Structures are given as structure tokens and as C-alpha cells.
Amino acid sequence: VTQFWLAESYYRNSQFQRSVDINLNLALRNNNFKGNKEYSTSFYNLAYGYFKLGNFEQAEVWFQRYLNLPRGEILYLDEARTRLGDCQFMQRKYEQAIENFSLVNANNTALKNYAVYQTSIALGLKGDESGKAEMLKSLIAGGVGNSLYPEVLYELGRTLILTGDNNGAEFYLKELSERFQNSHYYPKALLELGLIGLNKGEENKAIEYYKSILTTNPQSPEAQ
């Protein structure tokens, strides 16, 4: 058990490789450790260590092994499903990622909102822009926290532009520009609103949006 907590300490100190090395030994080679209640969690911690190292292939393997344990031994079910989906997403296994994101419990609001958002992005990467837009709209309708809301509004606006719905895009991007002026998505929204203005032949409105970027966020990439 001391090794388990040593691995945890290394992880919290961002020494992820050392944490992985210890947890891998506990999971595979330390037969005496298997009788401890921390044994199943060592799988989860090992998976997270690989995840932090950017080794998504091995992280996927160990999150899956963790989820294959008897349900009573799984303390972090929704977290593991979410990170498994992330691992698959990062490897462009979008169908598998979408499936695992769909399994996250709706009662776990923050994780579920994140899972729905990641699902929408995966749909877009698969070329299903209409499906992505509908997923983002459902996320807004169901309520989403302010930490994720600006990003959702921005992605929805951009997606609606791609589908030719400039009016719908303008509606959501205006909400973003009016409610979240301290967000780094604010100048991005203004840039997209300017493009919509140009698309609609409203050059003066577009100019005003571009001027706003230069005034409020002169150092942003959008201002360059």
C-alpha cells in the first residue's frame, strides 16, 4: 500500500512517468497487492498517468481494463468512461469515443455536459455538421455552466455558418459577444460576426465588429 501512495504522490507532483512505473508494477507484478482495496484504483491511476503523458493508446487499454473490473470495485465509473472517450477521440476513433461519451450518467452534470460537447466535436470531425449543431443546441437547452458556455456558443455559431445558417449563427455569436466579453472567445465571436456581415453584404456592420476587436483585444490573434 505504501507503493500505491508513493505513486499517488508522484502523480500529484506531476512526475507522471514515476507514477506509471509504480502503478504498472502494482497492477501486473505485485501479487501481494491484489488483496488490497486500492488494487482496482491502481488501474485507474495507471490509465490517468498514461493519459497525462499523452500515451493515449496505453491509457485507453488501462481505462478499459479498469471498466472491465467488477462494478463494485469501480469507484470512478463516469470519470473513466469520459477519459476513455477522450483517449479514443485523440486517436480519431470517433465512433468508439461517441459510444463511451453516451454512457456517462446524466446525473453527473459537469461530466455529462463535457461528454455531450466532445460528442458534438467528434460528429463535426466525422463531417456531420448538422448533427454537431443539434447536439450543441441540446446542450444549451439543457443548461450548461458558464465555464463551457462561451465555447459551446462559439462552436455552434461556427458550425451554423458552415451549414449556411448565417442568421442562426449570428444569434448565438451575438449572445457570446454580449454575455462573455472577458472570454478569449469574445474576439473570435466578433471576427465571425464580421464575416457574417460581409456574407450578408453588410460591410459597415462588419467594419464595426473588426474595429471592436482592435479596440478591446488589440493583442489577440484575431486582431493581427
Contacts in CASP RR format, 6 or more apart in sequence:
PFRMAT RR
TARGET T0000
AUTHOR 0000-0000-0000
METHOD contacts of the structure
MODEL  1
VTQFWLAESYYRNSQFQRSVDINLNLALRNNNFKGNKEYSTSFYNLAYGY
FKLGNFEQAEVWFQRYLNLPRGEILYLDEARTRLGDCQFMQRKYEQAIEN
FSLVNANNTALKNYAVYQTSIALGLKGDESGKAEMLKSLIAGGVGNSLYP
EVLYELGRTLILTGDNNGAEFYLKELSERFQNSHYYPKALLELGLIGLNK
GEENKAIEYYKSILTTNPQSPEAQ
1 33 0 8 1.000
1 36 0 8 1.000
1 38 0 8 1.000
3 22 0 8 1.000
3 25 0 8 1.000
3 26 0 8 1.000
3 30 0 8 1.000
3 33 0 8 1.000
4 22 0 8 1.000
4 23 0 8 1.000
4 26 0 8 1.000
4 33 0 8 1.000
4 36 0 8 1.000
4 38 0 8 1.000
4 41 0 8 1.000
4 42 0 8 1.000
6 22 0 8 1.000
7 18 0 8 1.000
7 19 0 8 1.000
7 22 0 8 1.000
7 23 0 8 1.000
7 26 0 8 1.000
7 42 0 8 1.000
7 45 0 8 1.000
8 19 0 8 1.000
8 45 0 8 1.000
10 16 0 8 1.000
10 18 0 8 1.000
10 19 0 8 1.000
10 22 0 8 1.000
11 19 0 8 1.000
11 45 0 8 1.000
11 48 0 8 1.000
11 49 0 8 1.000
11 52 0 8 1.000
14 52 0 8 1.000
16 49 0 8 1.000
16 52 0 8 1.000
16 53 0 8 1.000
17 53 0 8 1.000
19 45 0 8 1.000
19 49 0 8 1.000
20 46 0 8 1.000
20 49 0 8 1.000
20 50 0 8 1.000
20 53 0 8 1.000
23 42 0 8 1.000
23 43 0 8 1.000
23 45 0 8 1.000
23 46 0 8 1.000
23 49 0 8 1.000
24 46 0 8 1.000
26 33 0 8 1.000
26 39 0 8 1.000
26 42 0 8 1.000
27 39 0 8 1.000
27 42 0 8 1.000
27 43 0 8 1.000
27 46 0 8 1.000
27 62 0 8 1.000
33 39 0 8 1.000
33 42 0 8 1.000
39 73 0 8 1.000
40 66 0 8 1.000
40 69 0 8 1.000
40 73 0 8 1.000
40 74 0 8 1.000
40 75 0 8 1.000
41 75 0 8 1.000
41 76 0 8 1.000
43 62 0 8 1.000
43 65 0 8 1.000
43 66 0 8 1.000
43 69 0 8 1.000
44 62 0 8 1.000
44 63 0 8 1.000
44 66 0 8 1.000
44 75 0 8 1.000
44 76 0 8 1.000
44 79 0 8 1.000
44 80 0 8 1.000
46 62 0 8 1.000
47 58 0 8 1.000
47 59 0 8 1.000
47 60 0 8 1.000
47 61 0 8 1.000
47 62 0 8 1.000
47 63 0 8 1.000
47 65 0 8 1.000
47 66 0 8 1.000
47 80 0 8 1.000
47 83 0 8 1.000
48 59 0 8 1.000
48 83 0 8 1.000
49 59 0 8 1.000
50 56 0 8 1.000
50 58 0 8 1.000
50 59 0 8 1.000
50 62 0 8 1.000
51 59 0 8 1.000
51 63 0 8 1.000
51 83 0 8 1.000
51 86 0 8 1.000
51 87 0 8 1.000
54 90 0 8 1.000
56 86 0 8 1.000
56 87 0 8 1.000
56 90 0 8 1.000
56 91 0 8 1.000
57 87 0 8 1.000
57 91 0 8 1.000
59 83 0 8 1.000
59 87 0 8 1.000
60 84 0 8 1.000
60 87 0 8 1.000
60 88 0 8 1.000
60 91 0 8 1.000
63 80 0 8 1.000
63 83 0 8 1.000
63 84 0 8 1.000
63 87 0 8 1.000
64 84 0 8 1.000
66 74 0 8 1.000
66 76 0 8 1.000
66 80 0 8 1.000
67 74 0 8 1.000
67 77 0 8 1.000
67 80 0 8 1.000
67 81 0 8 1.000
67 84 0 8 1.000
71 77 0 8 1.000
74 80 0 8 1.000
77 105 0 8 1.000
78 104 0 8 1.000
78 105 0 8 1.000
78 108 0 8 1.000
78 111 0 8 1.000
78 112 0 8 1.000
79 111 0 8 1.000
81 100 0 8 1.000
81 101 0 8 1.000
81 103 0 8 1.000
81 104 0 8 1.000
81 115 0 8 1.000
82 100 0 8 1.000
82 101 0 8 1.000
82 104 0 8 1.000
82 111 0 8 1.000
82 114 0 8 1.000
82 115 0 8 1.000
84 100 0 8 1.000
85 96 0 8 1.000
85 97 0 8 1.000
85 100 0 8 1.000
85 101 0 8 1.000
85 118 0 8 1.000
86 97 0 8 1.000
86 118 0 8 1.000
88 94 0 8 1.000
88 96 0 8 1.000
88 97 0 8 1.000
88 100 0 8 1.000
89 97 0 8 1.000
89 118 0 8 1.000
89 121 0 8 1.000
89 122 0 8 1.000
92 125 0 8 1.000
94 122 0 8 1.000
94 123 0 8 1.000
94 125 0 8 1.000
94 126 0 8 1.000
97 118 0 8 1.000
97 119 0 8 1.000
97 122 0 8 1.000
98 119 0 8 1.000
98 122 0 8 1.000
98 123 0 8 1.000
101 115 0 8 1.000
101 116 0 8 1.000
101 118 0 8 1.000
101 119 0 8 1.000
101 122 0 8 1.000
102 115 0 8 1.000
102 119 0 8 1.000
104 111 0 8 1.000
104 112 0 8 1.000
104 115 0 8 1.000
105 111 0 8 1.000
105 112 0 8 1.000
106 112 0 8 1.000
113 139 0 8 1.000
113 143 0 8 1.000
113 144 0 8 1.000
113 145 0 8 1.000
113 148 0 8 1.000
114 148 0 8 1.000
116 135 0 8 1.000
116 138 0 8 1.000
116 139 0 8 1.000
117 136 0 8 1.000
117 139 0 8 1.000
117 144 0 8 1.000
117 148 0 8 1.000
117 151 0 8 1.000
117 152 0 8 1.000
117 155 0 8 1.000
119 135 0 8 1.000
120 131 0 8 1.000
120 132 0 8 1.000
120 135 0 8 1.000
120 136 0 8 1.000
120 139 0 8 1.000
120 155 0 8 1.000
121 132 0 8 1.000
121 155 0 8 1.000
123 129 0 8 1.000
123 131 0 8 1.000
123 132 0 8 1.000
123 135 0 8 1.000
124 131 0 8 1.000
124 132 0 8 1.000
124 159 0 8 1.000
129 159 0 8 1.000
129 162 0 8 1.000
129 163 0 8 1.000
130 163 0 8 1.000
132 155 0 8 1.000
132 159 0 8 1.000
133 156 0 8 1.000
133 159 0 8 1.000
133 160 0 8 1.000
133 163 0 8 1.000
133 165 0 8 1.000
136 152 0 8 1.000
136 155 0 8 1.000
136 156 0 8 1.000
136 159 0 8 1.000
137 156 0 8 1.000
139 152 0 8 1.000
140 149 0 8 1.000
140 152 0 8 1.000
140 153 0 8 1.000
140 156 0 8 1.000
144 152 0 8 1.000
146 180 0 8 1.000
149 180 0 8 1.000
150 176 0 8 1.000
150 179 0 8 1.000
150 180 0 8 1.000
150 183 0 8 1.000
150 185 0 8 1.000
150 186 0 8 1.000
151 185 0 8 1.000
153 172 0 8 1.000
153 173 0 8 1.000
153 175 0 8 1.000
153 176 0 8 1.000
153 180 0 8 1.000
153 185 0 8 1.000
153 189 0 8 1.000
154 173 0 8 1.000
154 176 0 8 1.000
154 185 0 8 1.000
154 188 0 8 1.000
154 189 0 8 1.000
154 192 0 8 1.000
156 169 0 8 1.000
156 172 0 8 1.000
157 168 0 8 1.000
157 169 0 8 1.000
157 172 0 8 1.000
157 173 0 8 1.000
157 192 0 8 1.000
158 169 0 8 1.000
158 192 0 8 1.000
159 169 0 8 1.000
160 166 0 8 1.000
160 168 0 8 1.000
160 169 0 8 1.000
160 172 0 8 1.000
161 169 0 8 1.000
161 192 0 8 1.000
161 195 0 8 1.000
161 196 0 8 1.000
166 196 0 8 1.000
166 199 0 8 1.000
166 200 0 8 1.000
169 192 0 8 1.000
169 196 0 8 1.000
170 193 0 8 1.000
170 196 0 8 1.000
173 189 0 8 1.000
173 192 0 8 1.000
173 193 0 8 1.000
173 196 0 8 1.000
174 189 0 8 1.000
174 193 0 8 1.000
176 183 0 8 1.000
176 185 0 8 1.000
176 186 0 8 1.000
176 189 0 8 1.000
177 186 0 8 1.000
177 189 0 8 1.000
177 190 0 8 1.000
177 193 0 8 1.000
180 186 0 8 1.000
181 216 0 8 1.000
184 220 0 8 1.000
186 216 0 8 1.000
186 217 0 8 1.000
187 213 0 8 1.000
187 216 0 8 1.000
187 217 0 8 1.000
187 220 0 8 1.000
187 222 0 8 1.000
187 223 0 8 1.000
188 222 0 8 1.000
190 209 0 8 1.000
190 210 0 8 1.000
190 212 0 8 1.000
190 213 0 8 1.000
190 222 0 8 1.000
191 209 0 8 1.000
191 210 0 8 1.000
191 213 0 8 1.000
191 222 0 8 1.000
193 206 0 8 1.000
193 209 0 8 1.000
194 205 0 8 1.000
194 206 0 8 1.000
194 209 0 8 1.000
194 210 0 8 1.000
195 206 0 8 1.000
196 206 0 8 1.000
197 203 0 8 1.000
197 205 0 8 1.000
197 206 0 8 1.000
197 209 0 8 1.000
198 206 0 8 1.000
213 220 0 8 1.000
213 222 0 8 1.000
213 223 0 8 1.000
214 223 0 8 1.000
217 223 0 8 1.000
END
